[in-house]
């Protein structure tokens, strides 16, 4: 079983303020790093793990990771 939890604690930028130092993929990467899952199997058993860490674990082959990230 996997339980997904997301964190929405960050406030949006103020009006007129731009995030110019952020690459295009950063919002996706940030979302994957702040969304956690409760793992009940494998090396992550009993821990909350970010989706980013799970994607980059041995459980997701590189070719599948690229496909999922697209």
Phi, psi and omega in degrees: 000144178230127176251128183257134177229136178245154180249123180240038185278344184280134179280147177292158180296151179296156180304132179086348181272132181244150175263077186280340182270008183256128174290165182305317185285348186302317178301320178293313180299317180297317179297319180292329180281334181265348176271123182245156176233144174272117182264140179240012178217164174068197184295341181266007185307129178079008181239155170269127184234139177289150178300325178300311179296321179295317178299327183262016178269175180291349183281342180243110178299151185305317181296323177289322179301313180299318180296316180294322181289334177290000000 
